[in-house]
Amino acid sequence: MKIAFFDTKNYDTPAFEQFGSENDMHFKFYETKLTEDTASLAKGCDGVCVFVNDTVNAAVIDTLADMGIGIIALRCAGYNNVDLQHAKEKGITVVRVPAYSPYAVAEHTMALLLTSVRRVHKAYIRTRDFNFSLNGLTGFDLHGKTVGVVGTGKIGRIFIDICRGFGMNVIAFDKFPVKDSGIEYVSLDELFERADVISFHCPLTEDTYHMVDAEAIGRMKKGVVLLNTSRGALIDAEALLEGIKARKVGAACLDVYEEEADVFFQDFSGHIIADDILARLISMPNVIVTSHQAFLTEEALSNIAETTVANLAAFSKGEKSGNELEV
C-alpha cells in the first residue's frame, strides 16, 4: 500500500516507518495539512493518513474518491473534522485510533492543573532570574475540592482515578454513564454549579459544541478552574475570555482551542498572531495554553503508529480492524 501522510511532524515519522516497513507499506510524508488545495498530493496512493486539524470535508473527499483513494486513516481518536456521511456515499472507509494512550492525556491534564494552582510556571520563570520571592505564588489544596469530569470514557476515568489519588471529590456527567463504576453522575447543570474544577474529556458533536458558553459560565462557582484537553470548540473562547475578565473563571488550562487549526503545531515566535482572542487569553496571568500536546508521549506515538498501520493492513486484506467509523 502507498499512503500519503498529511500534517506530518518530525516526531511522527520514526514509529510509522518502523511499523510500515514491517507491513510492506510505503509512506509519503507531507508537512502540509490536507485541504481542498493539497488533496491532489495523494494522487497515486491507496489511502491518506490525517490528523486533528486536517480538513476532510465533502470537497476533499470528492477529490480523494476521484483519485481512487479507498481509506482515510485518522491517527487520532477524534473525527469531527471528517464528513463521515459523504465518505460513506463515496465508498471510502474511515478508521481511527480510539485509545492510543489515555494515560498521556489524563496525566497532562493533571500536570496543567497542578502547574496552574501552584503557580509552578511563574516560580520557574522567577528563579531563573534569581528572584526567590514567594509573593503572588499562593495556591490552594486540591484535597477536598470537588472536580467535575465531563465525559467518562477511558481518558475521563483515568483522570478521575488521578483526582481521587489527590483526595478530591468527584462528580461526573456523561450521556452514557458507565454502569457499576462507582462514579457519582449528576446533570450537567448540577456539575457546573457544584464543581471547583471542571475537566472536559468528551468528543465534539452538535450537542457538545460550545457547551461552555456565557450562560454556562454564569452558573459556575466564582473562581472555577476549567481544563480542556479534548476539543477546543467545547468552550466558547470569547465567552471564556469575558468570564476571566469578570473574575468569574479563576483559571483556564487549555491544550486545545477552537480556532487552533491555523496556529497550533507551528512556530510563530517571530510573528504577530492574528487571532486576537487567543492572543488575549495567552496574555492572561491565570491562563495556561499548550498546543495540543497532551497526547505527545513516546508510548502514545508508538501506539498510534501500530494501530494505524494495523487498520491499514486489515483494509488491504479486505478485513475489519474494529476501528472503522460508521455513520
C-alpha positions as CSV (number, residue, x, y, z in Angstrom):
1,M,0.0,0.0,0.0
2,K,1.0,3.6,-0.7
3,I,-0.3,6.1,1.9
4,A,0.0,9.9,1.9
5,F,0.5,11.4,5.3
6,F,-0.6,15.0,5.9
7,D,0.3,17.4,8.6
8,T,3.4,15.4,9.5
9,K,5.9,16.4,12.1
10,N,9.4,15.0,12.7
11,Y,8.2,13.1,15.8
12,D,5.6,11.3,13.7
13,T,7.8,9.5,11.2
14,P,10.1,7.1,13.2
15,A,7.4,4.9,14.6
16,F,5.4,4.9,11.3
17,E,8.5,4.0,9.3
18,Q,9.2,1.1,11.7
19,F,5.7,-0.4,11.6
20,G,5.2,0.4,7.9
21,S,8.3,-1.4,6.8
22,E,7.2,-4.4,8.8
23,N,4.0,-4.5,6.8
24,D,5.4,-3.7,3.4
25,M,3.8,-0.3,3.3
26,H,5.2,2.8,1.6
27,F,4.5,6.2,3.1
28,K,4.8,9.7,1.7
29,F,5.1,12.3,4.4
30,Y,3.9,15.8,3.8
31,E,4.2,18.7,6.3
32,T,1.2,20.5,4.7
33,K,-2.3,19.9,6.0
34,L,-4.9,18.2,3.9
35,T,-7.1,20.7,2.3
36,E,-9.0,21.2,-1.0
37,D,-5.8,22.7,-2.4
38,T,-3.4,19.9,-1.3
39,A,-5.6,16.8,-1.7
40,S,-4.1,16.2,-5.1
41,L,-0.8,15.3,-3.4
42,A,-2.3,11.9,-2.6
43,K,-2.5,11.0,-6.3
44,G,-1.2,7.5,-6.9
45,C,-1.7,6.5,-3.3
46,D,-4.2,3.9,-1.9
47,G,-5.1,5.9,1.1
48,V,-4.4,9.0,3.2
49,C,-3.5,9.4,6.9
50,V,-4.7,12.6,8.6
51,F,-4.6,14.3,12.0
52,V,-6.9,16.5,14.0
53,N,-6.6,19.7,12.0
54,D,-6.7,18.3,8.5
55,T,-9.8,19.2,6.5
56,V,-11.7,16.2,5.3
57,N,-14.9,17.8,4.1
58,A,-17.1,16.8,1.2
59,A,-15.0,18.6,-1.4
60,V,-11.8,17.0,-0.2
61,I,-13.5,13.6,-0.1
62,D,-14.7,14.1,-3.7
63,T,-11.1,14.7,-4.8
64,L,-9.8,11.7,-2.9
65,A,-12.5,9.5,-4.4
66,D,-11.8,10.7,-7.9
67,M,-8.2,9.6,-7.4
68,G,-9.2,6.1,-6.2
69,I,-8.4,6.6,-2.5
70,G,-10.1,3.8,-0.6
71,I,-9.3,4.6,3.0
72,I,-8.9,7.6,5.3
73,A,-6.9,6.7,8.3
74,L,-7.1,9.1,11.3
75,R,-4.1,8.9,13.6
76,C,-6.1,10.2,16.4
77,A,-9.3,9.5,18.3
78,G,-11.4,12.5,17.4
79,Y,-13.2,12.6,14.0
80,N,-15.2,15.8,14.0
81,N,-13.2,17.1,11.0
82,V,-14.4,14.3,8.8
83,D,-17.7,14.2,6.8
84,L,-18.4,10.6,7.5
85,Q,-21.7,10.5,5.6
86,H,-20.1,11.8,2.4
87,A,-17.2,9.3,2.8
88,K,-19.7,6.5,3.1
89,E,-21.5,7.7,0.0
90,K,-18.2,7.7,-1.9
91,G,-17.3,4.2,-0.7
92,I,-14.3,5.4,1.4
93,T,-13.6,3.6,4.6
94,V,-12.7,5.8,7.6
95,V,-10.7,4.4,10.5
96,R,-9.3,5.9,13.7
97,V,-7.1,5.2,16.7
98,P,-9.7,5.1,19.6
99,A,-7.3,4.7,22.5
100,Y,-3.6,5.3,21.9
101,S,-2.7,6.3,25.4
102,P,-5.4,7.6,27.7
103,Y,-2.8,7.9,30.4
104,A,-0.9,10.5,28.4
105,V,-3.9,12.9,28.1
106,A,-5.1,12.3,31.7
107,E,-1.6,12.9,33.1
108,H,-1.1,16.1,31.1
109,T,-4.5,17.4,32.3
110,M,-3.4,16.9,35.9
111,A,0.0,18.5,35.1
112,L,-1.8,21.6,33.8
113,L,-4.0,21.7,36.9
114,L,-1.1,21.5,39.3
115,T,1.0,23.9,37.3
116,S,-1.8,26.4,37.4
117,V,-3.0,26.2,41.0
118,R,0.6,26.0,42.5
119,R,2.0,28.7,40.1
120,V,4.8,26.4,39.1
121,H,5.3,28.1,35.7
122,K,5.6,31.5,37.4
123,A,8.1,30.2,40.0
124,Y,10.2,28.7,37.3
125,I,10.5,32.0,35.4
126,R,11.3,33.9,38.6
127,T,14.1,31.6,39.9
128,R,15.8,31.7,36.5
129,D,16.2,35.4,37.2
130,F,17.3,34.6,40.7
131,N,14.1,36.0,42.1
132,F,13.2,33.9,45.1
133,S,10.2,35.9,46.3
134,L,7.0,34.0,47.1
135,N,4.7,37.0,46.7
136,G,1.8,36.2,44.4
137,L,2.5,32.4,44.3
138,T,-0.1,31.3,46.9
139,G,-2.1,28.4,45.5
140,F,-4.7,26.1,47.1
141,D,-5.0,22.4,48.1
142,L,-6.7,20.0,45.6
143,H,-7.5,17.7,48.5
144,G,-11.2,18.1,49.5
145,K,-12.1,20.1,46.3
146,T,-14.8,18.9,44.0
147,V,-13.8,18.1,40.4
148,G,-16.5,17.8,37.8
149,V,-15.5,15.5,34.9
150,V,-17.4,15.8,31.7
151,G,-17.1,12.6,29.7
152,T,-16.2,9.3,31.4
153,G,-14.6,7.4,28.6
154,K,-11.1,5.9,29.1
155,I,-9.4,9.2,29.5
156,G,-12.0,10.6,31.8
157,R,-12.0,7.6,34.1
158,I,-8.2,7.6,34.3
159,F,-8.3,11.3,35.2
160,I,-10.9,10.5,37.8
161,D,-8.6,7.9,39.3
162,I,-5.8,10.5,39.5
163,C,-8.1,13.1,41.1
164,R,-9.1,10.5,43.7
165,G,-5.5,9.9,44.5
166,F,-5.3,13.6,45.4
167,G,-8.3,13.2,47.7
168,M,-10.6,15.2,45.5
169,N,-14.4,14.7,45.5
170,V,-15.5,13.5,42.0
171,I,-18.8,14.2,40.2
172,A,-19.3,13.5,36.5
173,F,-21.6,13.9,33.6
174,D,-22.0,11.6,30.6
175,K,-24.9,10.9,28.3
176,F,-24.0,7.3,28.6
177,P,-22.9,6.6,32.2
178,V,-20.6,3.7,32.9
179,K,-22.5,1.1,34.9
180,D,-21.2,-0.2,38.2
181,S,-18.3,2.3,38.0
182,G,-18.7,3.9,41.5
183,I,-18.8,7.3,39.8
184,E,-21.4,9.8,41.1
185,Y,-23.2,11.0,38.0
186,V,-25.1,14.3,38.1
187,S,-26.7,16.6,35.5
188,L,-24.5,19.0,33.6
189,D,-26.2,21.9,35.3
190,E,-25.5,20.5,38.7
191,L,-21.9,19.7,37.8
192,F,-21.4,23.3,36.7
193,E,-22.9,24.6,39.9
194,R,-21.0,22.3,42.3
195,A,-17.5,21.9,40.9
196,D,-14.4,23.8,41.9
197,V,-12.6,22.3,39.0
198,I,-14.2,21.2,35.7
199,S,-12.3,19.0,33.2
200,F,-13.6,18.1,29.7
201,H,-13.0,14.6,28.2
202,C,-15.8,14.3,25.7
203,P,-16.0,14.3,21.9
204,L,-17.1,17.3,19.9
205,T,-20.6,16.8,18.5
206,E,-23.5,19.1,17.7
207,D,-24.7,18.6,21.3
208,T,-21.3,19.4,22.9
209,Y,-20.4,22.4,20.7
210,H,-19.9,25.4,22.9
211,M,-21.3,23.5,25.9
212,V,-19.4,26.1,27.9
213,D,-20.9,29.5,26.8
214,A,-21.7,32.7,28.7
215,E,-24.8,31.1,30.3
216,A,-22.9,28.0,31.5
217,I,-20.1,30.1,32.9
218,G,-22.7,32.2,34.7
219,R,-23.9,29.0,36.6
220,M,-20.4,28.1,37.7
221,K,-18.8,28.9,41.0
222,K,-16.8,32.1,41.3
223,G,-13.1,31.1,40.8
224,V,-13.8,27.9,38.9
225,V,-10.8,26.3,37.2
226,L,-11.5,25.0,33.7
227,L,-9.4,22.3,32.0
228,N,-9.8,21.3,28.3
229,T,-7.6,18.6,26.8
230,S,-10.4,17.3,24.5
231,R,-11.6,19.6,21.6
232,G,-11.4,23.3,21.6
233,A,-14.9,24.1,20.4
234,L,-16.4,22.6,23.6
235,I,-15.7,26.0,25.0
236,D,-16.8,29.3,23.5
237,A,-13.4,31.1,23.6
238,E,-14.9,34.6,23.6
239,A,-17.2,33.7,26.5
240,L,-14.3,32.2,28.4
241,L,-12.3,35.4,27.9
242,E,-15.2,37.5,29.3
243,G,-15.6,35.1,32.2
244,I,-11.9,35.6,33.1
245,K,-12.1,39.3,32.8
246,A,-15.2,39.3,35.1
247,R,-13.2,37.3,37.7
248,K,-15.8,34.5,37.4
249,V,-13.3,32.0,36.0
250,G,-10.4,31.7,38.3
251,A,-8.1,29.9,35.8
252,A,-8.2,28.1,32.5
253,C,-5.8,25.4,31.3
254,L,-6.2,24.7,27.6
255,D,-4.4,22.2,25.4
256,V,-6.9,22.8,22.6
257,Y,-8.5,25.9,21.2
258,E,-11.5,26.2,18.8
259,E,-9.6,28.1,16.1
260,E,-6.3,26.2,16.6
261,A,-6.0,24.8,13.1
262,D,-4.0,27.7,11.6
263,V,-1.9,28.2,14.7
264,F,-1.0,25.0,16.7
265,F,1.9,22.8,15.7
266,Q,3.7,25.8,14.1
267,D,6.3,28.2,15.3
268,F,5.0,31.8,15.3
269,S,7.6,33.1,17.7
270,G,8.8,35.7,15.3
271,H,5.4,36.7,14.1
272,I,2.2,38.5,15.3
273,I,-0.7,36.2,16.0
274,A,-3.7,37.3,14.0
275,D,-6.2,35.6,16.4
276,D,-7.0,38.4,18.9
277,I,-8.9,36.1,21.3
278,L,-6.1,33.6,21.5
279,A,-3.5,36.3,22.0
280,R,-5.6,37.9,24.8
281,L,-6.1,34.5,26.5
282,I,-2.4,33.7,26.5
283,S,-1.7,37.2,27.9
284,M,-3.9,36.5,31.0
285,P,-1.8,35.6,34.1
286,N,-4.3,32.8,35.1
287,V,-4.4,31.0,31.7
288,I,-2.0,28.3,30.5
289,V,-2.1,27.2,26.9
290,T,-0.3,24.2,25.5
291,S,-0.5,23.4,21.8
292,H,-2.4,20.1,21.6
293,Q,0.5,18.5,23.4
294,A,-1.4,16.2,25.8
295,F,-1.1,13.1,23.6
296,L,2.6,13.5,23.0
297,T,4.5,10.7,24.8
298,E,6.7,8.0,23.4
299,E,4.2,5.3,24.3
300,A,1.4,7.2,22.6
301,L,3.3,7.8,19.4
302,S,4.2,4.1,19.2
303,N,0.6,3.0,19.9
304,I,-0.8,5.5,17.3
305,A,1.6,4.2,14.6
306,E,1.0,0.5,15.4
307,T,-2.8,0.8,15.5
308,T,-2.9,3.0,12.3
309,V,-0.8,0.5,10.4
310,A,-2.9,-2.4,11.7
311,N,-6.0,-0.5,10.4
312,L,-4.5,-0.1,7.0
313,A,-3.2,-3.7,6.9
314,A,-6.7,-5.0,7.7
315,F,-8.2,-2.8,4.9
316,S,-5.7,-4.1,2.4
317,K,-6.7,-7.7,3.2
318,G,-10.4,-6.9,3.0
319,E,-10.8,-7.4,6.7
320,K,-12.2,-5.3,9.5
321,S,-9.9,-3.9,12.2
322,G,-12.7,-3.0,14.6
323,N,-11.8,0.7,14.4
324,E,-14.0,1.7,11.4
325,L,-16.2,4.7,11.9
326,E,-19.8,4.2,10.9
327,V,-22.4,7.0,10.3
